[in-house]
């Protein structure tokens, strides 16, 4: 019976990694490009609620009552 040659799994894995690295483009290897015109961060909750109070005061009253009901249910 012939002597079995072990499968070189580690060498095949290493060769596959090298081939993938050589075949990949520079965009895939480098990190994302930072934004030059990045939008401003979103407003804080307090600022949004103040703006909502000016634009739609009734919506703010509904929101306040929903939050009050939820807090009351949590408290009990």
Residue, then its C-alpha position, 0 to 999 in steps of 0.5 A: x500500500x502506498x504511503x499517504x501524503x497529508x493534505x497541506x491545509x495550512x499552506x493552502x489557506x496561507x496561499x489563498x490569503x496571499x492571492x486574495x490580498x494581491x487581487x484586491x484593490x487599494x480601495x478594499x485594503x484602505x479604510x473609508x475616506x473621511x467625509x469632506x462635507x459631513x452633515x451636522x450632528x442631529x439636534x439634542x432631544x431638548x432642542x427638538x422638543x422646543x422646536x416641536x412646541x413652536x411648530x406643533x404644540x398639540x403634538x407636543x401635548x400628545x407626546x407628553x401625555x403618552x410619556x406620562x402614561x408610560x411612566x405611570x405604568x412603570x411606576x405601578 
